[in-house]
């Protein structure tokens, strides 16, 4: 059955259509915010990235489930 002939099929929500590059850019921005909040002290780049990734993905999953 094609998508056109299936009337119950819906388009993905906007939250589900984010390109990986957009999500990565959002994680990058958030990681930089965390770096700045710490006073731009180096050596925590992986920690910042993992925290930012968790926060961004959690928001995306919550929005998709809402």
C-alpha positions in Angstrom: 0.0 0.0 0.0 1.4 3.4 -0.9 1.5 6.3 1.5 -1.0 8.1 -0.7 -3.6 5.3 -0.6 -3.3 4.9 3.2 -5.5 7.6 4.7 -4.4 6.8 8.3 -0.8 7.6 7.6 0.3 11.0 8.8 3.4 13.1 8.1 6.1 13.0 10.8 5.9 15.8 13.3 8.4 18.7 13.0 10.3 17.3 16.0 10.9 14.0 14.2 12.1 15.6 11.0 15.2 17.3 12.3 18.2 16.6 10.3 21.2 15.1 12.1 23.3 18.2 11.2 20.7 20.4 12.9 20.7 18.3 16.1 24.5 18.3 16.1 24.6 22.1 15.8 22.1 22.4 18.7 24.3 20.1 20.8 27.4 22.1 19.8 25.7 25.4 20.9 24.6 23.9 24.2 28.1 22.5 24.9 29.6 25.9 24.3 27.1 27.4 26.7 28.2 25.0 29.3 31.9 25.8 28.7 31.1 29.5 29.0 29.1 29.0 32.2 32.1 27.3 33.8 34.3 30.3 33.0 35.8 29.0 29.8 38.0 26.5 31.7 39.3 23.9 29.3 39.6 20.2 29.8 35.9 19.4 30.1 35.0 19.3 26.5 33.8 15.7 26.5 31.8 16.3 29.7 30.2 19.4 28.1 29.4 17.5 24.9 27.8 14.5 26.7 25.7 16.7 29.0 24.6 18.9 26.0 23.8 15.8 24.0 21.7 14.3 26.8 19.8 17.6 27.3 19.1 18.2 23.6 18.0 14.6 22.9 15.9 14.5 26.1 14.0 17.6 24.9 13.6 16.1 21.4 12.2 12.8 22.8 9.8 14.7 25.2 8.6 16.9 22.4 8.0 13.9 20.1 6.0 12.1 22.8 3.9 15.2 23.7 
